[in-house]
């Protein structure tokens, strides 16, 4: 089961297309220079950042730390 399906009730998953005007602005705001870039926020604070490939296990561990 994909992480999005497994945790959709506890966490919002948002994908930003950096090839759009809005995506370009967000990329600038968060200083995203590489894709993929994954951020997890809790209470408006970044609690996880991964630039480049992340395994499903890495992401699930970060999600579990965030929602606990």
C-alpha angles and dihedrals in degrees: 000000000000117000091240091058093042097050104024092117093054104037137029117235114206125183118198120202104216090199092074129078092248091046092050090052092050091047090054093046093052095035094239110177101158135048132253097038118169125195128180117199129194122184090352091304125112108240100168135031128179124173113194131006119353125185120236088246092055092050094046091051090052092047092050092050089051099048097042 
